[in-house]
Amino acid sequence: MERIKVGMLGLGTVGSGVARLLLEQGERLRRRCGRRIELRSVLVREVDKERAVAVPPGLVVTDPRLVLDDPEVSVVIEAMGGIDPTLQLVREALSKGKDVVTANKALLAEHGPEVFAQARRFGRSVSFEASVGGGIPIVHALGVSLAGNQVQSVSAILNGTCNFILTSMTRDGLSYDTALKIAQERGYAEADPTLDVDGTDTAHKLAVLAQLCFGASLTTRQVPREGIDHLQLADIRYAGELGYTIKLLALANQSRDGLAMRVAPTLVRKGTPLAEVSGPYNAIRVVGDAVGDTLFFGRGAGQMPTASAVVGDLLDVITGRAALTFHVLNLWPDDAAPPRLTTPEQNRRRYYLRFTVADRPGSMGTIAQMLGRHGVSIASIIQHEPSEETPEAFLPIVLMTHGAVEASILRAVAEIDRLDIIRPPSVSLGVEA
């Protein structure tokens, strides 16, 4: 029986999970692809480092040439992460006639056109199911199962770290710092969680989804983003009183005005599917013109869910399905026109606003008048008693608006924050319908 020899770059969390499946489930994988898969070499930084998976010593190497220059290796699994030196190694693998499987959303978000052009130049494929949603098969669903649709919108929870933190703050009333510490203790957050909590990781994934859903080639810098690192527990409580849960959402919507994209903490009505996604789970809601409303749910990160997607891609490469799909989809094409992105003047939605207001007669009237001058209509108002979080002689006032233009909200809040009756900064969060 034919053997397919595989090289791997990286043996961290994801790489260890992939190696475990290849080494321990060889017979099961053989039955599913009709060939024996042989793990031939694994690139690491330190050979003697203790690892969670027992890889035969002779397979572990520190020189990438032993993987890339091996003529018997036909598929390279990239599990290093990051961009430097990963980008160069992936380009070299493709140039040497090897197909590539990767879970690297940052690489695709920032260098997708370059990587895919290299693959086309040398007649190879790049598979990346694990780059978005971990074990959720969203790439296959969008590229194959929903290919007959024009996607109209995407709203998704794409970062398990943030969702675990927000769940802890919402259900247990924990502060952000306490919830983050627990996430780190349980292995849901890195020692340096910046790329997760500031929205960068989610923006990387949204950029990949934008290519799949809308054919839009853009980088993370083109995705407006806010993280959860400045979100206050008070706003989670007030949102709950109004019947909403706050989630870090990746949002994309195609309209006549163009493509609107955003990553931000967003109010989601309780009882709706996205609002009920808790802990380290991910969910991706896709609305297509033919299929309507769909939801994909599962573990969006972690060793084995991500390894599951990587190995699934590997089987697609071995059976020849990946080559067919890669060329038909023509992702990140060389001649792609820049996407037409909407501006804040074109984006309209409802908003949650919180102002810390001096406890003086007429203060609320002043705020309402200034909002009205900017065309912002108030749907409801809640005035709370002072709390430990509120400065002395100030009150928290929470407003829900009717649909409002984003630019108008930004201008109105900036103007209100300059008033002497306001303790800035005020809070504005979008509301997902």
C-alpha positions in Angstrom: 0.0 0.0 0.0 1.2 3.5 -0.9 2.7 5.5 1.9 2.3 9.3 2.2 5.2 10.9 4.1 4.5 14.0 6.1 6.8 16.6 7.5 5.7 18.9 10.3 6.9 22.4 11.4 6.4 22.8 15.1 5.5 20.6 18.0 3.8 22.9 20.3 0.2 22.5 21.5 -1.4 22.0 18.1 1.6 20.1 16.7 1.6 17.7 19.6 -2.1 16.9 19.0 -1.5 16.3 15.3 1.4 14.0 16.0 -0.6 12.1 18.5 -3.4 11.4 16.0 -0.9 10.4 13.3 1.1 8.1 15.5 -1.7 6.6 17.5 -4.6 6.5 15.0 -2.7 5.3 11.9 -5.0 2.4 11.1 -8.1 4.5 11.4 -6.6 7.2 9.1 -5.5 4.5 6.6 -9.1 3.3 6.3 -10.4 6.8 5.7 -7.9 7.8 3.0 -6.7 4.5 1.5 -3.0 5.1 2.2 -0.7 4.8 5.1 0.5 8.1 6.6 4.0 8.2 7.8 5.3 11.1 10.0 8.8 11.4 8.7 10.2 14.5 10.4 9.2 17.2 12.9 10.9 20.6 13.2 11.5 21.8 16.8 13.7 24.4 18.5 15.0 22.0 21.2 15.3 18.3 20.7 15.6 17.4 24.4 12.5 19.3 25.6 9.9 17.3 27.4 6.7 17.1 25.4 3.2 15.8 25.8 3.5 13.3 23.0 6.1 10.6 22.5 7.6 11.2 19.1 10.3 8.8 18.1 13.7 10.5 18.6 14.9 10.0 15.1 12.0 12.1 13.7 12.8 15.3 15.7 15.0 17.8 13.9 16.1 21.3 14.4 17.2 22.1 10.8 14.2 23.1 8.6 16.2 21.8 5.6 15.7 18.2 6.8 11.9 18.8 6.3 11.8 21.1 3.3 14.6 19.4 1.2 13.4 15.8 1.8 12.1 14.6 -1.6 10.0 11.9 0.1 8.0 14.4 2.1 4.9 15.4 0.0 2.9 17.3 2.6 4.1 19.8 5.1 2.0 20.6 8.2 2.7 24.1 9.5 2.1 24.2 13.3 4.6 26.9 14.3 2.3 29.9 14.3 3.4 33.5 13.8 4.7 35.0 10.6 8.5 35.1 10.9 10.1 32.7 9.9 6.9 30.8 9.1 6.1 32.7 5.9 9.4 31.9 4.4 9.3 28.2 5.3 5.8 27.9 3.9 6.8 29.6 0.7 9.8 27.2 0.4 7.7 24.1 1.0 5.3 25.1 -1.8 8.2 25.9 -4.1 9.6 22.4 -3.6 6.3 20.8 -4.7 4.8 20.1 -1.3 1.2 20.7 -0.3 0.8 22.7 2.9 -1.7 22.3 5.8 -1.8 25.2 8.3 -3.8 26.5 11.3 -2.1 29.9 11.0 -4.8 32.6 10.8 -2.3 35.4 11.2 -0.3 34.2 8.3 -3.4 34.0 6.0 -4.9 37.3 7.2 -1.6 39.2 6.6 -0.1 37.3 3.7 -2.9 35.3 2.1 -2.4 36.7 -1.4 1.4 35.9 -1.3 1.0 32.4 0.1 -1.8 31.4 -2.4 0.0 32.9 -5.3 3.0 30.8 -4.5 0.9 27.7 -4.3 -0.7 28.4 -7.7 2.7 29.1 -9.2 4.0 25.6 -8.2 0.7 23.8 -8.7 0.2 22.9 -5.0 -2.6 23.5 -2.5 -2.9 25.2 0.9 -5.5 23.9 3.3 -6.5 25.9 6.4 -9.6 24.5 8.1 -8.1 24.9 11.5 -7.3 28.6 11.1 -10.9 29.7 12.0 -13.0 28.1 14.6 -10.6 25.3 15.7 -12.6 22.0 15.3 -15.6 23.7 13.7 -15.7 22.8 10.0 -16.5 26.3 8.8 -14.0 26.5 5.9 -15.4 23.4 4.3 -19.0 24.5 4.9 -18.4 27.9 3.3 -16.2 26.6 0.4 -18.3 23.6 -0.5 -21.6 23.1 1.3 -22.7 26.7 1.1 -21.0 27.5 -2.2 -24.4 28.0 -3.9 -25.1 31.0 -1.6 -24.2 34.6 -1.6 -23.4 35.1 2.1 -25.1 38.2 3.4 -23.8 38.5 6.9 -21.6 36.8 9.5 -21.7 37.3 13.2 -19.4 35.1 15.2 -17.7 34.3 18.6 -14.2 33.4 17.4 -12.1 33.6 20.5 -12.5 31.1 23.3 -10.3 33.0 25.7 -12.5 36.1 25.5 -15.7 34.1 25.7 -14.5 32.3 28.8 -13.6 35.6 30.5 -17.0 37.2 29.5 -18.9 34.1 30.7 -17.1 34.3 34.1 -17.8 38.0 34.4 -21.5 37.5 33.4 -22.4 34.4 35.4 -20.1 34.7 38.4 -19.8 38.5 38.7 -16.0 38.3 38.5 -13.8 41.3 37.6 -12.0 41.2 34.3 -8.6 40.7 36.1 -9.9 37.8 38.2 -11.6 36.1 35.2 -8.4 36.4 33.1 -6.4 34.9 35.9 -8.7 31.9 36.1 -8.6 31.5 32.3 -4.8 31.4 32.5 -4.8 28.9 35.3 -7.1 26.6 33.2 -5.0 26.9 30.1 -7.6 29.0 28.2 -5.4 32.1 28.1 -1.7 32.6 27.3 0.7 34.2 29.8 0.6 37.2 27.6 -3.1 37.3 26.4 -2.8 40.6 24.5 -3.6 39.2 21.0 -6.7 37.5 22.3 -8.2 40.2 24.6 -7.5 43.2 22.4 -9.4 41.7 19.5 -6.4 41.0 17.2 -6.9 37.2 17.1 -10.6 37.6 16.3 -9.7 40.2 13.6 -7.3 37.7 12.0 -10.1 35.1 11.8 -12.6 37.6 10.5 -10.2 38.6 7.7 -10.0 34.9 6.6 -13.8 34.6 6.8 -14.2 37.7 4.7 -12.2 36.0 1.9 -14.3 32.9 2.1 -17.7 34.7 2.3 -17.2 37.8 0.2 -14.0 37.3 -1.8 -12.6 40.3 0.1 -8.8 40.4 0.4 -7.9 42.6 3.4 -5.6 42.7 6.3 -6.2 43.0 10.0 -5.4 46.7 9.9 -8.6 47.2 7.7 -10.8 45.6 10.4 -12.0 48.1 13.0 -11.5 46.4 16.4 -12.0 46.8 20.1 -11.2 44.1 22.7 -12.6 43.2 26.1 -9.6 44.4 28.1 -11.3 47.7 28.9 -14.8 46.3 29.4 -16.2 47.1 32.9 -18.3 44.7 35.0 -20.9 47.5 35.4 -21.7 47.4 31.7 -22.2 43.6 31.8 -24.6 44.1 34.8 -26.5 46.9 33.1 -26.8 45.0 29.8 -28.1 42.1 31.7 -30.9 44.2 33.3 -31.9 45.3 29.8 -32.1 41.6 28.6 -28.7 41.4 26.9 -25.4 39.6 27.2 -22.1 41.1 26.0 -20.0 39.0 23.6 -16.9 39.8 21.7 -18.3 39.5 18.1 -16.8 39.4 14.7 -19.3 41.1 12.4 -19.4 41.3 8.6 -22.3 42.5 6.6 -22.6 42.9 2.8 -24.9 45.6 1.5 -25.3 48.0 -1.4 -23.0 50.4 0.4 -20.2 47.8 0.6 -18.8 45.5 3.2 -19.1 46.5 6.9 -16.7 44.8 9.2 -16.0 45.1 12.9 -14.7 43.3 16.0 -16.1 44.7 19.2 -17.9 43.8 22.5 -21.5 43.8 21.5 -24.9 43.4 23.2 -26.7 40.2 22.1 -30.2 39.6 23.3 -30.5 36.8 25.9 -32.1 33.6 24.6 -30.6 33.9 21.1 -28.1 31.3 20.0 -25.0 33.5 20.2 -25.9 34.8 23.6 -26.1 31.3 25.0 -22.5 30.3 23.9 -20.5 30.0 27.1 -17.1 29.2 28.2 -14.3 28.5 25.7 -16.7 27.6 22.9 -17.0 29.4 19.5 -20.1 29.9 17.3 -20.4 31.2 13.8 -23.7 32.5 12.4 -23.8 32.7 8.6 -26.8 34.1 6.7 -27.0 33.1 3.0 -29.4 34.2 0.4 -30.6 30.7 -0.3 -30.0 28.7 2.9 -31.1 31.5 5.2 -29.8 31.5 8.8 -27.2 28.8 9.9 -25.2 28.3 13.0 -21.9 26.4 13.5 -20.9 25.6 17.1 -18.1 23.9 18.8 -14.7 24.2 20.5 -12.9 26.9 18.7 -9.4 26.2 20.1 -7.5 23.7 22.1 -5.1 20.9 21.2 -7.3 18.1 20.0 -10.2 20.1 18.4 -7.6 22.0 16.3 -5.6 18.9 15.6 -8.8 17.3 14.4 -9.2 20.0 11.7 -5.6 19.8 10.7 -5.7 16.0 10.2 -9.0 16.4 8.3 -7.2 18.7 5.9 -4.4 16.3 5.6 -6.8 13.5 4.5 -8.3 15.9 2.0 -4.9 16.5 0.5 -4.1 12.8 0.4 -7.3 11.8 -1.3 -7.0 14.6 -3.9 -10.0 16.6 -2.7 -7.9 19.5 -1.5 -6.3 20.0 -5.0 -9.7 20.2 -6.7 -11.2 22.6 -4.1 -8.1 24.8 -4.0 -8.2 25.6 -7.7 -11.9 25.9 -8.0 -12.3 28.3 -5.1 -9.4 30.5 -6.3 -9.0 32.2 -2.9 -6.9 35.3 -2.6 -6.6 35.6 -6.4 -3.8 37.6 -8.0 -6.2 40.0 -9.7 -8.5 40.7 -6.7 -9.8 44.2 -6.6 -9.6 46.0 -3.2 -12.8 45.5 -1.2 -15.3 48.3 -1.0 -15.6 48.9 2.8 -18.3 51.0 4.4 -17.5 54.1 6.4 -18.9 55.2 9.8 -21.2 57.5 7.9 -22.8 54.4 6.2 -23.0 52.1 9.2 -26.3 52.1 11.1 -27.3 50.1 14.2 -28.7 50.4 17.7 -26.4 51.4 20.6 -26.0 51.0 24.3 -24.6 54.2 25.9 -23.5 54.8 29.5 -22.7 58.2 30.9 -21.4 59.0 34.3 -23.3 62.2 35.0 -23.2 64.8 37.8 -26.2 64.5 40.1 -27.7 67.9 39.1 -31.1 69.0 37.8 -31.2 69.2 34.0 -28.2 66.9 33.4 -30.3 64.3 31.6 -32.0 66.9 29.5 -28.7 68.3 28.3 -27.5 64.9 27.2 -30.8 64.1 25.4 -30.6 67.5 23.6 -27.1 66.9 22.4 -27.9 63.4 21.2 -30.9 64.8 19.3 -28.8 67.4 17.6 -26.7 64.5 16.1 -29.8 62.6 15.0 -29.6 60.0 17.8 -33.0 59.0 19.1 -33.3 57.5 22.6 -35.3 54.3 23.0 -35.0 53.8 26.8 -33.3 55.3 29.8 -32.2 53.7 33.1 -30.8 55.8 35.9 -29.0 53.9 38.6 -28.2 54.7 42.2 -24.6 55.6 42.9 -22.3 52.6 43.5 -18.7 52.0 44.7 -17.7 52.3 41.0 -19.3 55.7 40.6 -17.5 58.9 41.6 -19.1 60.9 44.5 -21.9 63.1 43.4 -22.1 61.3 40.0 -24.7 58.8 38.7 -24.6 56.2 36.0 -27.2 56.7 33.3 -27.7 54.0 30.6 -29.4 54.7 27.3 -30.5 52.4 24.5 -30.9 54.1 21.2 -33.0 53.4 18.1 -31.0 52.8 14.9 -28.3 55.4 14.7 -25.4 56.2 12.3 -22.0 55.2 13.8 -20.4 58.5 12.9 -23.2 60.4 14.6 -22.8 58.3 17.8 -19.0 58.9 17.8 -19.4 62.7 17.4 -22.2 62.9 20.0 -20.4 60.9 22.7 -17.2 62.9 22.1 -19.1 66.2 22.4 -21.0 65.0 25.5 -17.7 63.9 27.2 -16.5 67.5 27.0 -19.3 68.7 29.3 -18.4 69.6 32.9 -21.4 67.4 34.0 -19.8 64.3 32.6 -17.0 62.1 34.1 -15.4 60.6 30.9 -14.8 58.4 29.2 -18.4 57.4 28.4 -19.2 53.9 27.0 -20.8 53.1 23.7 -21.4 49.5 22.6 -23.2 48.2 19.5 -26.3 46.1 19.7 -26.7 43.0 17.5 -30.2 42.5 16.1 
